[in-house]
Amino acid sequence: MAATAVFASRFPLSSTIKATPARCSSLPYLPPRLSPTAFSSSLKFTEPKRSSLLQVKASSSEESGAVDSSELLTDLKEKWDALDNKSTVLIYGGGAIVAVWLSSIIVGAINSVPLLPKIMELVGLGYTGWFVYRYLLFKSSRKELVEDLEQLKKKIAGTE
């Protein structure tokens, strides 16, 4: 004696479709959805009433932040004309663009190596932790960091 399981369709067959043999399935049907009123609770949540005593209005004025593009272009042109070594500025700018391009290629190559990006993340997190402990955690070390930055600014500016 063999036992067979036949599941009836959940949807009624229309009169135009011929009855086909029932399909066998090993998955049970989900129960029907209940309406939201079935989960009514005695707790009622209401939003607190807010007083409209404080009203903020935003307005813009000419001098607060509006930037005129023609004024910006004239300022840039004046600064460009005031430069003595324009070729040096162009070489440095081109070098900076090439450096950014090369660094993006190198980062892409490192990122494609399995496991290496995660190791680089750990190195970065370790260095960040060391920097915070060394320079930012204590007041005396923060002062030391500010002094080191001021000395570096002087070296770069050539005033030292």
C-alpha positions as a Markdown table, in Angstrom:
| # | Residue | x | y | z |
|---|---|---|---|---|
| 1 | Met | 0.0 | 0.0 | 0.0 |
| 2 | Ala | 1.4 | 3.3 | -1.1 |
| 3 | Ala | 0.4 | 6.6 | 0.4 |
| 4 | Thr | 0.1 | 9.5 | -1.9 |
| 5 | Ala | -0.5 | 13.2 | -1.0 |
| 6 | Val | -2.5 | 15.4 | -3.2 |
| 7 | Phe | -2.8 | 19.1 | -2.4 |
| 8 | Ala | -5.8 | 21.0 | -3.7 |
| 9 | Ser | -5.3 | 24.4 | -5.3 |
| 10 | Arg | -6.0 | 27.4 | -3.1 |
| 11 | Phe | -7.6 | 29.3 | -5.9 |
| 12 | Pro | -10.9 | 28.1 | -7.4 |
| 13 | Leu | -10.8 | 27.0 | -11.0 |
| 14 | Ser | -12.9 | 29.0 | -13.4 |
| 15 | Ser | -15.5 | 27.3 | -15.5 |
| 16 | Thr | -13.5 | 28.0 | -18.7 |
| 17 | Ile | -10.4 | 26.1 | -17.6 |
| 18 | Lys | -10.4 | 22.4 | -17.6 |
| 19 | Ala | -9.5 | 20.7 | -14.4 |
| 20 | Thr | -5.9 | 19.6 | -14.5 |
| 21 | Pro | -4.3 | 17.1 | -12.1 |
| 22 | Ala | -3.2 | 18.6 | -8.8 |
| 23 | Arg | 0.4 | 19.4 | -8.4 |
| 24 | Cys | 2.4 | 17.8 | -5.5 |
| 25 | Ser | 4.4 | 20.2 | -3.4 |
| 26 | Ser | 6.5 | 19.6 | -0.3 |
| 27 | Leu | 6.1 | 23.2 | 0.9 |
| 28 | Pro | 3.2 | 24.1 | 3.1 |
| 29 | Tyr | 0.9 | 27.0 | 2.3 |
| 30 | Leu | 1.3 | 30.2 | 4.3 |
| 31 | Pro | -1.6 | 31.2 | 6.5 |
| 32 | Pro | -3.8 | 34.0 | 5.2 |
| 33 | Arg | -2.9 | 37.6 | 6.1 |
| 34 | Leu | -4.8 | 39.1 | 9.0 |
| 35 | Ser | -6.1 | 42.6 | 8.9 |
| 36 | Pro | -4.4 | 45.3 | 10.9 |
| 37 | Thr | -7.4 | 45.6 | 13.2 |
| 38 | Ala | -6.8 | 42.0 | 14.4 |
| 39 | Phe | -3.7 | 43.3 | 16.3 |
| 40 | Ser | -5.5 | 46.1 | 18.1 |
| 41 | Ser | -4.0 | 47.0 | 21.4 |
| 42 | Ser | -5.1 | 49.0 | 24.4 |
| 43 | Leu | -2.0 | 51.2 | 24.1 |
| 44 | Lys | -2.5 | 54.3 | 22.0 |
| 45 | Phe | 0.6 | 56.2 | 20.8 |
| 46 | Thr | 0.0 | 59.8 | 20.1 |
| 47 | Glu | 2.5 | 62.4 | 19.0 |
| 48 | Pro | 3.1 | 65.2 | 21.6 |
| 49 | Lys | 1.5 | 68.5 | 20.8 |
| 50 | Arg | 4.1 | 71.0 | 19.8 |
| 51 | Ser | 3.9 | 74.6 | 20.4 |
| 52 | Ser | 4.5 | 76.9 | 17.5 |
| 53 | Leu | 5.9 | 79.7 | 19.6 |
| 54 | Leu | 9.3 | 79.6 | 17.9 |
| 55 | Gln | 9.2 | 80.2 | 14.1 |
| 56 | Val | 12.4 | 80.4 | 12.1 |
| 57 | Lys | 12.4 | 82.0 | 8.7 |
| 58 | Ala | 15.4 | 81.7 | 6.4 |
| 59 | Ser | 16.3 | 84.6 | 4.1 |
| 60 | Ser | 19.3 | 85.4 | 2.0 |
| 61 | Ser | 21.0 | 88.6 | 1.4 |
| 62 | Glu | 23.5 | 89.8 | -1.2 |
| 63 | Glu | 26.5 | 89.9 | 1.1 |
| 64 | Ser | 25.9 | 86.7 | 3.1 |
| 65 | Gly | 27.1 | 84.2 | 0.6 |
| 66 | Ala | 26.1 | 85.0 | -3.0 |
| 67 | Val | 29.1 | 84.6 | -5.2 |
| 68 | Asp | 29.2 | 86.3 | -8.5 |
| 69 | Ser | 30.9 | 84.1 | -11.1 |
| 70 | Ser | 32.1 | 87.0 | -13.2 |
| 71 | Glu | 33.7 | 88.5 | -10.0 |
| 72 | Leu | 35.3 | 85.2 | -9.3 |
| 73 | Leu | 36.7 | 84.9 | -12.8 |
| 74 | Thr | 38.2 | 88.4 | -12.7 |
| 75 | Asp | 39.8 | 87.7 | -9.3 |
| 76 | Leu | 41.4 | 84.5 | -10.7 |
| 77 | Lys | 42.6 | 86.4 | -13.8 |
| 78 | Glu | 44.2 | 89.1 | -11.7 |
| 79 | Lys | 46.0 | 86.5 | -9.6 |
| 80 | Trp | 47.2 | 84.6 | -12.7 |
| 81 | Asp | 48.5 | 87.8 | -14.2 |
| 82 | Ala | 50.3 | 88.6 | -11.0 |
| 83 | Leu | 52.3 | 85.4 | -11.1 |
| 84 | Asp | 55.9 | 85.6 | -12.1 |
| 85 | Asn | 56.6 | 81.9 | -12.9 |
| 86 | Lys | 53.6 | 80.7 | -14.8 |
| 87 | Ser | 55.4 | 77.8 | -16.2 |
| 88 | Thr | 56.4 | 76.5 | -12.7 |
| 89 | Val | 52.7 | 76.7 | -11.7 |
| 90 | Leu | 51.7 | 74.7 | -14.8 |
| 91 | Ile | 54.4 | 72.1 | -14.2 |
| 92 | Tyr | 53.4 | 71.7 | -10.5 |
| 93 | Gly | 49.7 | 71.4 | -11.5 |
| 94 | Gly | 50.4 | 68.9 | -14.2 |
| 95 | Gly | 52.6 | 66.9 | -11.8 |
| 96 | Ala | 49.9 | 66.9 | -9.2 |
| 97 | Ile | 47.4 | 65.5 | -11.8 |
| 98 | Val | 49.8 | 62.8 | -12.8 |
| 99 | Ala | 50.5 | 61.9 | -9.2 |
| 100 | Val | 46.8 | 61.5 | -8.5 |
| 101 | Trp | 46.3 | 59.4 | -11.6 |
| 102 | Leu | 49.3 | 57.1 | -10.7 |
| 103 | Ser | 48.1 | 56.8 | -7.1 |
| 104 | Ser | 44.7 | 55.7 | -8.3 |
| 105 | Ile | 46.3 | 53.1 | -10.5 |
| 106 | Ile | 48.4 | 51.8 | -7.6 |
| 107 | Val | 45.4 | 51.7 | -5.2 |
| 108 | Gly | 43.4 | 49.8 | -7.8 |
| 109 | Ala | 46.2 | 47.3 | -8.1 |
| 110 | Ile | 46.5 | 46.8 | -4.4 |
| 111 | Asn | 42.7 | 46.5 | -4.1 |
| 112 | Ser | 42.7 | 43.6 | -6.6 |
| 113 | Val | 45.1 | 41.5 | -4.6 |
| 114 | Pro | 43.1 | 39.2 | -2.2 |
| 115 | Leu | 43.6 | 39.8 | 1.5 |
| 116 | Leu | 45.9 | 42.8 | 1.0 |
| 117 | Pro | 43.2 | 45.5 | 1.3 |
| 118 | Lys | 42.1 | 44.1 | 4.7 |
| 119 | Ile | 45.7 | 44.1 | 5.9 |
| 120 | Met | 46.1 | 47.7 | 4.7 |
| 121 | Glu | 42.9 | 48.6 | 6.7 |
| 122 | Leu | 44.4 | 47.1 | 9.8 |
| 123 | Val | 47.6 | 49.0 | 9.3 |
| 124 | Gly | 45.6 | 52.2 | 8.9 |
| 125 | Leu | 43.6 | 51.6 | 12.0 |
| 126 | Gly | 46.7 | 50.8 | 13.9 |
| 127 | Tyr | 48.4 | 54.0 | 12.8 |
| 128 | Thr | 45.3 | 56.0 | 13.6 |
| 129 | Gly | 45.1 | 54.6 | 17.1 |
| 130 | Trp | 48.8 | 55.3 | 17.6 |
| 131 | Phe | 48.4 | 58.9 | 16.4 |
| 132 | Val | 45.4 | 59.5 | 18.7 |
| 133 | Tyr | 47.3 | 58.1 | 21.6 |
| 134 | Arg | 50.5 | 60.0 | 20.8 |
| 135 | Tyr | 49.2 | 63.4 | 19.8 |
| 136 | Leu | 45.5 | 63.9 | 20.7 |
| 137 | Leu | 44.8 | 62.2 | 24.0 |
| 138 | Phe | 46.8 | 64.4 | 26.4 |
| 139 | Lys | 46.9 | 68.2 | 26.6 |
| 140 | Ser | 50.7 | 68.4 | 26.5 |
| 141 | Ser | 51.0 | 66.2 | 23.5 |
| 142 | Arg | 48.4 | 68.4 | 21.7 |
| 143 | Lys | 50.5 | 71.4 | 22.3 |
| 144 | Glu | 53.5 | 69.5 | 21.0 |
| 145 | Leu | 51.6 | 68.7 | 17.8 |
| 146 | Val | 50.6 | 72.3 | 17.3 |
| 147 | Glu | 54.3 | 73.4 | 17.7 |
| 148 | Asp | 55.4 | 70.7 | 15.2 |
| 149 | Leu | 52.8 | 71.9 | 12.7 |
| 150 | Glu | 53.9 | 75.5 | 13.1 |
| 151 | Gln | 57.5 | 74.5 | 12.5 |
| 152 | Leu | 56.5 | 72.6 | 9.4 |
| 153 | Lys | 54.6 | 75.6 | 8.1 |
| 154 | Lys | 57.6 | 77.8 | 8.6 |
| 155 | Lys | 59.8 | 75.3 | 6.7 |
| 156 | Ile | 57.4 | 75.1 | 3.8 |
| 157 | Ala | 56.9 | 78.9 | 3.6 |
| 158 | Gly | 60.7 | 79.4 | 3.9 |
| 159 | Thr | 60.6 | 81.8 | 6.8 |
| 160 | Glu | 62.8 | 79.6 | 9.0 |
